[in-house]
Amino acid sequence: MNGLGDVSLLKNGKMLLALLVLDWLFAGSTDATTHEPGFTGPIANVTTPLGREAILACTVHNLSTYKVAWLRVDTQTILTIQSHVISRSRRVGVTHGDHTWFLHIRELRETDRGWYMCQINTDPMKSQLGYLDVVVPPDILDRGTSRDQTVREGASVSLTCAATGSPQPQIIWRREHSKSITLSDGIQVSSLEGPVLNISRVSRQHAGAYLCIASNGVPPTVSKRILLTVEFPPVITIRNQLVGAALGSDLVLECDTEAYPKPVSYWSRDNGEIVPVGGGLEPQKFDGAFRSVLRLPIKRVMSSDYGAYKCVSKNALGDTEGTIKLYPMPKPAPESKNVIQRMNIVADTASEITPFGTQDFRLQDYNRAISMDGCGYGFLLSLVILIKITTSRG
Protein backbone atom coordinates (compact mmCIF):
# COMPACT_ATOMS: atom_id res chain seq x y z
CA MET A 1 0.00 0.00 0.00
CA ASN A 2 2.88 2.35 0.81
CA GLY A 3 4.25 1.92 -2.69
CA LEU A 4 0.96 2.80 -4.26
CA GLY A 5 0.58 5.81 -1.99
CA ASP A 6 4.01 7.11 -2.89
CA VAL A 7 3.26 6.82 -6.60
CA SER A 8 -0.01 8.67 -6.18
CA LEU A 9 1.69 11.40 -4.18
CA LEU A 10 4.38 11.71 -6.82
CA LYS A 11 1.82 12.09 -9.58
CA ASN A 12 -0.07 14.73 -7.65
CA GLY A 13 3.12 16.65 -7.04
CA LYS A 14 4.07 16.66 -10.71
CA MET A 15 0.60 17.89 -11.65
CA LEU A 16 0.83 20.69 -9.11
CA LEU A 17 4.25 21.68 -10.43
CA ALA A 18 2.92 21.76 -13.99
CA LEU A 19 0.04 23.93 -12.94
CA LEU A 20 2.45 26.33 -11.19
CA VAL A 21 4.66 26.58 -14.32
CA LEU A 22 1.66 27.22 -16.55
CA ASP A 23 0.40 29.84 -14.14
CA TRP A 24 3.78 31.57 -14.15
CA LEU A 25 4.03 31.46 -17.92
CA PHE A 26 0.51 32.81 -18.27
CA ALA A 27 1.21 35.57 -15.78
CA GLY A 28 4.48 36.46 -17.53
CA SER A 29 2.78 36.56 -20.90
CA THR A 30 0.00 38.75 -19.58
CA ASP A 31 2.49 41.12 -17.96
CA ALA A 32 4.53 41.37 -21.17
CA THR A 33 1.42 42.07 -23.22
CA THR A 34 0.21 44.65 -20.74
CA HIS A 35 3.47 46.63 -20.69
CA GLU A 36 4.50 46.39 -24.36
CA PRO A 37 4.42 49.71 -26.34
CA GLY A 38 1.56 50.35 -28.74
CA PHE A 39 -0.43 53.00 -30.55
CA THR A 40 -3.08 54.96 -28.73
CA GLY A 41 -5.07 55.66 -31.88
CA PRO A 42 -4.84 55.70 -35.68
CA ILE A 43 -2.97 58.39 -37.60
CA ALA A 44 -5.37 61.00 -38.94
CA ASN A 45 -5.11 61.63 -42.67
CA VAL A 46 -4.01 65.18 -43.51
CA THR A 47 -4.95 67.45 -46.42
CA THR A 48 -2.78 70.54 -46.90
CA PRO A 49 -2.46 73.09 -49.74
CA LEU A 50 0.62 73.22 -51.90
CA GLY A 51 3.46 75.26 -50.36
CA ARG A 52 2.16 75.04 -46.80
CA GLU A 53 3.37 72.88 -43.88
CA ALA A 54 1.83 69.45 -43.20
CA ILE A 55 1.95 67.79 -39.76
CA LEU A 56 1.19 64.09 -39.16
CA ALA A 57 0.73 62.91 -35.54
CA CYS A 58 1.49 59.46 -34.08
CA THR A 59 0.56 58.83 -30.42
CA VAL A 60 2.09 55.85 -28.53
CA HIS A 61 1.99 54.43 -24.98
CA ASN A 62 4.39 52.36 -22.86
CA LEU A 63 7.27 53.30 -25.14
CA SER A 64 9.90 52.65 -22.46
CA THR A 65 13.26 52.22 -24.20
CA TYR A 66 11.77 51.57 -27.60
CA LYS A 67 12.05 54.14 -30.38
CA VAL A 68 9.61 55.73 -32.84
CA ALA A 69 10.49 56.26 -36.48
CA TRP A 70 8.74 57.92 -39.45
CA LEU A 71 9.11 56.44 -42.95
CA ARG A 72 7.92 57.28 -46.47
CA VAL A 73 6.08 54.14 -47.62
CA ASP A 74 6.42 54.31 -51.40
CA THR A 75 10.18 54.86 -51.29
CA GLN A 76 10.84 52.93 -48.01
CA THR A 77 12.85 55.94 -46.86
CA ILE A 78 13.51 56.50 -43.15
CA LEU A 79 12.76 60.14 -42.40
CA THR A 80 13.22 60.39 -38.63
CA ILE A 81 14.14 58.22 -35.59
CA GLN A 82 13.15 59.58 -32.21
CA SER A 83 14.25 63.24 -32.23
CA HIS A 84 16.76 62.83 -35.06
CA VAL A 85 16.09 63.72 -38.69
CA ILE A 86 17.54 61.12 -41.01
CA SER A 87 16.27 62.62 -44.27
CA ARG A 88 18.60 64.98 -46.09
CA SER A 89 15.68 67.25 -47.00
CA ARG A 90 15.70 70.51 -45.05
CA ARG A 91 11.91 70.50 -45.34
CA VAL A 92 11.52 67.49 -43.00
CA GLY A 93 11.40 67.85 -39.22
CA VAL A 94 10.19 66.01 -36.09
CA THR A 95 8.90 67.08 -32.68
CA HIS A 96 7.30 65.20 -29.79
CA GLY A 97 5.38 65.82 -26.61
CA ASP A 98 2.79 64.01 -24.45
CA HIS A 99 3.61 60.65 -26.06
CA THR A 100 2.89 62.08 -29.54
CA TRP A 101 5.45 62.22 -32.32
CA PHE A 102 4.88 64.84 -35.03
CA LEU A 103 6.30 64.59 -38.55
CA HIS A 104 6.68 68.05 -40.16
CA ILE A 105 6.95 68.54 -43.91
CA ARG A 106 7.35 72.19 -44.89
CA GLU A 107 6.93 73.93 -48.28
CA LEU A 108 4.78 71.07 -49.56
CA ARG A 109 5.23 69.80 -53.08
CA GLU A 110 2.92 67.60 -55.11
CA THR A 111 5.53 64.83 -54.85
CA ASP A 112 5.01 64.77 -51.06
CA ARG A 113 1.53 63.30 -51.57
CA GLY A 114 1.29 59.67 -50.34
CA TRP A 115 1.40 57.24 -47.40
CA TYR A 116 3.61 57.73 -44.33
CA MET A 117 4.40 55.08 -41.66
CA CYS A 118 4.87 55.53 -37.92
CA GLN A 119 6.92 52.55 -36.62
CA ILE A 120 7.93 51.21 -33.17
CA ASN A 121 11.02 49.01 -33.18
CA THR A 122 9.50 46.08 -31.25
CA ASP A 123 10.03 42.48 -32.33
CA PRO A 124 8.05 42.07 -34.46
CA MET A 125 7.89 45.74 -35.20
CA LYS A 126 4.60 47.64 -34.91
CA SER A 127 3.46 50.26 -37.40
CA GLN A 128 0.49 52.21 -38.70
CA LEU A 129 -0.12 54.38 -41.76
CA GLY A 130 -1.40 57.90 -42.45
CA TYR A 131 -2.11 59.57 -45.80
CA LEU A 132 -0.95 63.05 -46.79
CA ASP A 133 -2.94 64.69 -49.58
CA VAL A 134 -1.51 67.82 -51.19
CA VAL A 135 -4.20 70.00 -52.79
CA VAL A 136 -3.22 72.39 -55.56
CA PRO A 137 -5.15 75.54 -56.59
CA PRO A 138 -6.29 75.66 -60.21
CA ASP A 139 -4.07 76.94 -62.98
CA ILE A 140 -5.11 77.62 -66.57
CA LEU A 141 -2.62 76.31 -69.11
CA ASP A 142 -1.61 78.37 -72.11
CA ARG A 143 -1.23 75.20 -74.09
CA GLY A 144 -4.67 73.79 -74.74
CA THR A 145 -6.47 77.07 -74.04
CA SER A 146 -7.78 79.26 -76.85
CA ARG A 147 -6.24 82.59 -77.63
CA ASP A 148 -8.24 85.57 -78.95
CA GLN A 149 -10.29 84.47 -81.96
CA THR A 150 -11.41 86.30 -85.13
CA VAL A 151 -14.13 84.65 -87.26
CA ARG A 152 -16.44 85.59 -90.11
CA GLU A 153 -20.10 86.08 -89.33
CA GLY A 154 -22.03 82.86 -90.01
CA ALA A 155 -19.07 80.57 -89.32
CA SER A 156 -18.62 78.29 -86.27
CA VAL A 157 -16.05 78.59 -83.49
CA SER A 158 -14.93 76.52 -80.49
CA LEU A 159 -13.30 78.09 -77.45
CA THR A 160 -11.29 75.68 -75.26
CA CYS A 161 -9.94 75.99 -71.72
CA ALA A 162 -7.39 73.61 -70.15
CA ALA A 163 -6.71 73.72 -66.41
CA THR A 164 -4.73 71.72 -63.86
CA GLY A 165 -5.06 71.40 -60.10
CA SER A 166 -5.86 68.92 -57.36
CA PRO A 167 -8.71 68.10 -57.20
CA GLN A 168 -9.33 68.49 -60.93
CA PRO A 169 -10.80 71.97 -61.51
CA GLN A 170 -14.29 72.66 -62.79
CA ILE A 171 -14.49 74.92 -65.86
CA ILE A 172 -17.28 77.51 -66.24
CA TRP A 173 -17.72 79.97 -69.12
CA ARG A 174 -19.19 83.44 -68.64
CA ARG A 175 -19.35 86.62 -70.71
CA GLU A 176 -17.82 89.85 -69.58
CA HIS A 177 -20.13 92.44 -67.98
CA SER A 178 -22.69 89.66 -67.19
CA LYS A 179 -23.89 89.42 -70.79
CA SER A 180 -25.79 86.28 -71.80
CA ILE A 181 -24.25 83.47 -73.85
CA THR A 182 -26.41 82.70 -76.89
CA LEU A 183 -26.47 79.00 -77.77
CA SER A 184 -27.06 77.46 -81.19
CA ASP A 185 -30.79 76.97 -80.58
CA GLY A 186 -31.19 80.62 -79.59
CA ILE A 187 -31.42 79.92 -75.86
CA GLN A 188 -29.56 82.44 -73.70
CA VAL A 189 -27.76 81.35 -70.54
CA SER A 190 -25.69 83.24 -67.99
CA SER A 191 -22.99 80.53 -67.77
CA LEU A 192 -21.98 77.21 -69.30
CA GLU A 193 -19.99 74.37 -67.74
CA GLY A 194 -17.31 72.37 -69.55
CA PRO A 195 -13.85 72.78 -71.06
CA VAL A 196 -15.20 73.62 -74.56
CA LEU A 197 -17.62 76.37 -75.61
CA ASN A 198 -19.07 75.71 -79.08
CA ILE A 199 -20.77 78.52 -81.01
CA SER A 200 -22.31 77.73 -84.40
CA ARG A 201 -23.50 80.36 -86.86
CA VAL A 202 -21.65 83.19 -85.17
CA SER A 203 -23.33 86.59 -85.35
CA ARG A 204 -22.08 90.03 -84.41
CA GLN A 205 -24.05 89.68 -81.13
CA HIS A 206 -21.57 86.94 -80.12
CA ALA A 207 -18.65 89.36 -80.37
CA GLY A 208 -16.99 90.30 -77.10
CA ALA A 209 -14.94 88.91 -74.23
CA TYR A 210 -15.52 85.44 -72.76
CA LEU A 211 -14.17 84.33 -69.37
CA CYS A 212 -12.90 80.81 -68.74
CA ILE A 213 -13.14 80.34 -64.95
CA ALA A 214 -11.41 77.40 -63.18
CA SER A 215 -12.14 76.44 -59.55
CA ASN A 216 -11.65 73.34 -57.38
CA GLY A 217 -12.36 74.56 -53.86
CA VAL A 218 -8.73 75.50 -53.26
CA PRO A 219 -8.26 79.28 -53.44
CA PRO A 220 -7.69 81.23 -55.48
CA THR A 221 -10.11 80.74 -58.38
CA VAL A 222 -8.47 81.76 -61.68
CA SER A 223 -9.80 82.91 -65.03
CA LYS A 224 -8.64 83.79 -68.52
CA ARG A 225 -10.18 86.37 -70.86
CA ILE A 226 -10.66 85.32 -74.48
CA LEU A 227 -11.78 87.97 -76.97
CA LEU A 228 -14.03 86.85 -79.83
CA THR A 229 -14.04 89.23 -82.81
CA VAL A 230 -16.68 88.81 -85.53
CA GLU A 231 -16.00 90.17 -89.01
CA PHE A 232 -18.86 91.29 -91.29
CA PRO A 233 -19.39 93.70 -94.20
CA PRO A 234 -20.88 97.15 -93.62
CA VAL A 235 -24.58 97.58 -92.90
CA ILE A 236 -26.16 101.06 -93.08
CA THR A 237 -29.32 102.16 -91.31
CA ILE A 238 -31.03 105.47 -92.22
CA ARG A 239 -33.95 106.60 -90.09
CA ASN A 240 -35.19 109.40 -92.39
CA GLN A 241 -34.63 108.99 -96.10
CA LEU A 242 -36.61 112.14 -96.99
CA VAL A 243 -35.72 115.35 -95.21
CA GLY A 244 -37.33 118.73 -95.90
CA ALA A 245 -35.66 122.04 -95.08
CA ALA A 246 -36.34 125.70 -95.79
CA LEU A 247 -33.77 128.06 -97.22
CA GLY A 248 -31.49 129.48 -94.52
CA SER A 249 -32.33 126.81 -91.96
CA ASP A 250 -29.89 124.45 -90.23
CA LEU A 251 -30.17 120.66 -90.16
CA VAL A 252 -28.19 117.46 -89.62
CA LEU A 253 -28.27 114.38 -91.88
CA GLU A 254 -27.48 111.15 -90.05
CA CYS A 255 -26.81 107.49 -90.84
CA ASP A 256 -25.70 104.51 -88.70
CA THR A 257 -23.08 102.06 -89.94
CA GLU A 258 -22.08 98.66 -88.54
CA ALA A 259 -19.00 96.82 -89.77
CA TYR A 260 -15.82 95.02 -88.76
CA PRO A 261 -13.00 95.51 -89.67
CA LYS A 262 -13.47 99.21 -89.11
CA PRO A 263 -14.88 100.68 -92.33
CA VAL A 264 -14.02 103.80 -94.29
CA SER A 265 -17.19 105.94 -94.23
CA TYR A 266 -17.97 109.25 -95.91
CA TRP A 267 -20.71 111.39 -97.47
CA SER A 268 -21.06 112.05 -101.19
CA ARG A 269 -23.50 113.93 -103.41
CA ASP A 270 -25.73 112.30 -106.00
CA ASN A 271 -23.15 113.06 -108.68
CA GLY A 272 -20.49 111.04 -106.81
CA GLU A 273 -18.64 114.07 -105.47
CA ILE A 274 -17.33 113.46 -101.94
CA VAL A 275 -18.55 116.07 -99.48
CA PRO A 276 -15.52 118.16 -98.47
CA VAL A 277 -14.70 119.08 -94.91
CA GLY A 278 -15.12 122.77 -94.13
CA GLY A 279 -17.56 125.48 -95.01
CA GLY A 280 -21.18 124.78 -94.31
CA LEU A 281 -20.77 120.98 -94.68
CA GLU A 282 -18.79 119.38 -91.87
CA PRO A 283 -18.93 115.55 -91.69
CA GLN A 284 -18.69 114.11 -88.18
CA LYS A 285 -18.24 110.47 -87.10
CA PHE A 286 -18.82 108.91 -83.67
CA ASP A 287 -17.40 105.40 -83.29
CA GLY A 288 -18.47 102.57 -80.99
CA ALA A 289 -17.27 98.93 -80.82
CA PHE A 290 -18.34 98.16 -84.40
CA ARG A 291 -21.02 100.84 -84.82
CA SER A 292 -20.47 104.32 -86.20
CA VAL A 293 -22.84 107.28 -86.42
CA LEU A 294 -22.06 109.44 -89.43
CA ARG A 295 -23.51 112.96 -89.26
CA LEU A 296 -23.54 115.75 -91.82
CA PRO A 297 -24.53 119.16 -90.42
CA ILE A 298 -25.72 121.64 -93.06
CA LYS A 299 -25.81 125.26 -91.92
CA ARG A 300 -27.85 127.98 -93.62
CA VAL A 301 -29.31 125.80 -96.36
CA MET A 302 -28.91 127.14 -99.89
CA SER A 303 -30.58 126.09 -103.13
CA SER A 304 -27.46 124.19 -104.17
CA ASP A 305 -27.72 122.04 -101.03
CA TYR A 306 -30.94 120.37 -102.16
CA GLY A 307 -30.65 116.94 -103.71
CA ALA A 308 -29.47 113.44 -102.79
CA TYR A 309 -26.76 112.64 -100.25
CA LYS A 310 -25.14 109.22 -100.02
CA CYS A 311 -23.72 107.73 -96.85
CA VAL A 312 -21.01 105.31 -98.05
CA SER A 313 -19.22 102.66 -95.95
CA LYS A 314 -16.51 100.22 -97.10
CA ASN A 315 -14.25 97.57 -95.58
CA ALA A 316 -12.33 94.52 -96.80
CA LEU A 317 -15.47 92.36 -96.79
CA GLY A 318 -17.70 94.63 -98.85
CA ASP A 319 -19.29 98.04 -99.23
CA THR A 320 -22.75 99.56 -99.03
CA GLU A 321 -24.46 102.93 -99.21
CA GLY A 322 -27.67 104.63 -98.16
CA THR A 323 -29.35 107.70 -99.67
CA ILE A 324 -31.05 110.68 -98.05
CA LYS A 325 -32.94 113.14 -100.23
CA LEU A 326 -33.05 116.76 -99.10
CA TYR A 327 -35.97 118.67 -100.60
CA PRO A 328 -37.10 122.31 -100.23
CA MET A 329 -39.90 123.38 -97.92
CA PRO A 330 -41.61 126.78 -97.65
CA LYS A 331 -40.70 128.93 -94.73
CA PRO A 332 -43.18 128.59 -91.86
CA ALA A 333 -45.79 131.40 -91.70
CA PRO A 334 -45.31 133.81 -88.77
CA GLU A 335 -47.58 133.20 -85.85
CA SER A 336 -50.60 135.61 -85.61
CA LYS A 337 -50.52 138.12 -82.79
CA ASN A 338 -53.04 137.67 -80.06
CA VAL A 339 -55.59 140.43 -80.68
CA ILE A 340 -56.87 140.33 -77.14
CA GLN A 341 -54.61 138.86 -74.50
CA ARG A 342 -56.67 139.81 -71.51
CA MET A 343 -59.78 141.89 -70.90
CA ASN A 344 -60.99 142.73 -67.39
CA ILE A 345 -64.33 144.39 -66.90
CA VAL A 346 -64.89 145.51 -63.36
CA ALA A 347 -68.14 147.15 -62.22
CA ASP A 348 -68.41 149.84 -59.56
CA THR A 349 -70.33 147.63 -57.15
CA ALA A 350 -68.80 144.33 -56.27
CA SER A 351 -71.85 142.66 -54.73
CA GLU A 352 -74.55 142.85 -57.42
CA ILE A 353 -75.29 140.10 -59.91
CA THR A 354 -75.63 140.67 -63.64
CA PRO A 355 -77.23 138.36 -66.22
CA PHE A 356 -73.69 137.41 -67.25
CA GLY A 357 -72.43 136.49 -63.77
CA THR A 358 -70.75 138.56 -61.13
CA GLN A 359 -69.86 142.15 -61.80
CA ASP A 360 -66.15 141.15 -61.71
CA PHE A 361 -66.22 139.59 -65.18
CA ARG A 362 -62.96 138.63 -66.94
CA LEU A 363 -62.74 137.85 -70.61
CA GLN A 364 -59.36 136.17 -71.32
CA ASP A 365 -57.73 134.90 -74.47
CA TYR A 366 -60.87 135.06 -76.55
CA ASN A 367 -58.73 134.66 -79.60
CA ARG A 368 -58.25 130.95 -78.61
CA ALA A 369 -61.99 130.27 -78.56
CA ILE A 370 -63.41 132.54 -81.24
CA SER A 371 -62.18 132.87 -84.81
CA MET A 372 -61.00 136.39 -85.41
CA ASP A 373 -63.02 137.00 -88.57
CA GLY A 374 -65.61 139.74 -89.08
CA CYS A 375 -68.38 137.93 -87.19
CA GLY A 376 -66.05 137.26 -84.27
CA TYR A 377 -65.17 140.93 -83.90
CA GLY A 378 -68.84 141.93 -84.17
CA PHE A 379 -69.90 139.47 -81.51
CA LEU A 380 -67.12 140.57 -79.20
CA LEU A 381 -67.99 144.25 -79.63
CA SER A 382 -71.67 143.61 -78.95
CA LEU A 383 -70.84 141.64 -75.85
CA VAL A 384 -68.71 144.47 -74.45
CA ILE A 385 -71.43 147.11 -75.10
CA LEU A 386 -74.12 144.97 -73.51
CA ILE A 387 -72.06 144.45 -70.38
CA LYS A 388 -71.41 148.19 -70.04
CA ILE A 389 -75.13 149.05 -70.43
CA THR A 390 -76.14 146.50 -67.85
CA THR A 391 -73.64 147.68 -65.28
CA SER A 392 -74.49 151.36 -65.83
CA ARG A 393 -78.22 150.70 -65.24
CA GLY A 394 -77.40 148.90 -62.06
Residue, then its C-alpha position, 0 to 999 in steps of 0.5 A: m500500500n505504501g508503494l501505491g501511496d508514494v506513486s499517487l503522491l508523486k503524480n499529484g506533485k508533478m501535476l501541481l508543479a505543472l500547474l504552477v509553471l503554466d500559471w507563471l508562464f501565463a502571468g508572464s505573458t499577460d504582464a509582457t502584453t500589458h506593458e509592451p508599447g503600442f499605438t493609442g489611436p490611428i494616424a489621422n489623414v491630412t490634407t494641406p495646400l501646396g506650399r504650406e506645412a503638413i503635420l502628421a501625428c502618431t501617439v504611442h503608450n508604454l514606449s519605455t526604451y523603444k524608439v519611434a520612427w517615421l518612414r515614407v512608404d512608397t520609397q521605403t525611406i527612413l525620415t526620422i528616428q526619435s528626435h533625429v532627422i535622417s532625411r537629407s531634405r531641409r523641409v523634414g522635421v520632427t517634434h514630440g510631446d505628451h507621447t505624440w510624435f509629429l512629422h513636419i513637412r514644410e513647403l509642400r510639393e505635389t511629390d510629397r503626396g502619399w502614405y507615411m508610416c509611424q513605426i515602433n522598433t519592437d520584435p516584431m515591429k509595430s506600425q500604422l499608416g497615415y495619408l498626406d494629400v496635397v491639394v493644388p489651386p487651379d491653374i489655366l494652361d496656355r497650351g490647350t487654351s484658346r487665344d483671342q479668336t477672329v471669325r467671319e459672321g455665319a461661321s462656327v467657333s470653339l473656345t477651349c480651356a485647359a486647367t490643372g489642379s488637385p482636385q481636378p478643376q471645374i471649368i465655367w464659361r461666362r461673358e464679360h459684364s454679365k452678358s448672356i451666352t447665346l447657344s445654337d438653338g437661340i437659348q440664352v444662358s448666364s454661364l456654361e460648364g465644360p472645357v469647350l464652348n461651341i458657337s455655331r452660326v456666329s453673329r455680331q451679337h456673339a462678339g466680345a470677351y468670354l471668361c474661362i473660370a477654373s475652380n476646385g475649392v482650393p483658393p484662389t479661383v483663376s480665369k482667362r479672358i478670351l476675346l471673340t471678334v466677328e468680321f462682317p461687311p458694312v450695314i447702313t441704317i437710315r432713319n429718315q430717307l426724306v428730309g425737308a428744309a427751308l432756305g437758310s435753316d440748319l439741319v443734320l443728316e445722319c446714318d448709322t453704320e455697322a462693320y468690322p473691320k473698321p470701315v471707311s465711311y464718308w458722305s457724297r452727293d448724287n453726282g459722286e462728289i465726296v462732301p468736303v470738310g469745311g464750309g457749311l458741310e462738316p462731316q462728323k463720325f462717332d465710333g463705338a465697338f463696331r457701330s459708327v454714327l455718321r452725321l452731316p450738319i448743313k448750316r444755312v441751307m442754300s438752293s445748291d444744297y438740295g438733292a441726294y446725299k449718299c452715306v457710303s461705308k466700305n471695308a475689306l469684306g464689302d461696301t454699301e451705301g444709303t441715300i437721303k434726299l433733301y428737298p425744299m420746304p416753304k418757310p413757316a408762316p409767322e404766328s398771328k398776334n393775339v388780338i386780345q390777351r386779356m380783358n378785365i371788366v370791373a363794375d363799380t359795385a362788387s356785390e350785385i349780380t348781372p345776367f352774365g355772372t358777377q360784376d367782376f367779369r374777366l374775358q381772357d384769351y378770346n382769340r383761342a376760342i373765337s375765330m378772329d373774322g368779321c363775325g367774331y369781332g362783331f360778336l365781341l364788340s356787342l358783348v362788351i357794349l351789352i355788359k357796359i349798359t347792364t352795369s351802368r343801369g345797375 
